[in-house]
């Protein structure tokens, strides 16, 4: 209503009530009408809820199984909170000795209802034991060179799941690479609920099914001790099942894929967040930005402007489209920090220049280039690439200012005046253009992603010092700040591998040479 009437114009004599002041007036009338409607339909809704509650409770153990499966399947979208609301705060009724009525599995449990707790008890084996078992399986199946980093990350995630019941950091580690395994996980979760019901176990929590809630609320439970042996059994089942599945189906869980996405990058968040913003379509594409424990929750003007490949390259475990421009991007427990950094960028009037990957291969820091001139940033600043294919494309749009006669290097000037040098390999000028083919000439206007030079990768590799290909900005005096994506494998033309923010002042002549 606010967006519909905030700009309304009335005759001058009553314009005081126009514009935003019209909103509370119309809201009052709208709420009055809605209240009258609710009063009329309320009794029918109450009868419906009572009938539905009786039907669900009448399903017994099968009902808890169905609840457990659906609850788990809704976790990726976050809609399990909506689903839980009915079971935990509406289902069933209990009259306290004082005569007060309480509704829902959770309030009834804490009110002393001996029948309550059946829609919470079965979650304890999953959150305290099953998810930590998955974390241990991922650690033990990681590559040896990445195992220390994976161990530090997933032991923390396992401890968080065990103590507090926060499971998303572990679940998102395999959800997007093995969704069929997540379905098995959902069925086993439902089975845990059914087992707890069959053994007449009643237990509840105020936050989640972690060890803290288990201990604090144990005195209200019935047969709560049985959850421990059930949980230990679930730990063994999950651990061996996931180790077997990861190895048998070669599932690229963190620590197994080349250039694992899961890394210690907390200190890199301020530099990576501007790139994440651009991969989301830029600041003008953001209508709403929120974050929960494990994901960014966004409403975008146009979700087609998202670059999902770039988001995954920047650390996202997955992207979930919910329709209507509503999107969730899973960044794990760093999501809140990322949101805060993106908000800082949103309020600033900055216009970054974005760079795509000029070739397919591994992006490396400039200091790893085996040449003191480039590594020492004497020519300029930027990044470098170790190519896997013999193709060089434009990382930005601009004008070809210089194409070296030996065809091993090309200079592009952007419309903002940045001078970008692309230098294929080290000591390749001595090849005198042999095995290089230029597809552009000096003075040409090029678009980002346009093919510039083809070269024989194997021949050049054999006859030069290194294939390391720097992409540098030579007039660094124009640059105010730099942002770099993770240094790992990229695809040709992949967006948002580097961005810079320019200083207000301009100037400086051509520095190519």
Order of alpha helices (4+ residues) and beta strands (2+ residues): alpha-alpha-alpha-alpha-beta-beta-alpha-alpha-alpha-alpha-alpha-alpha-alpha-alpha-beta-beta-alpha-beta-beta-alpha-beta-beta-alpha-beta-beta-beta-beta-beta-beta-beta-beta-alpha-beta-beta-beta-beta
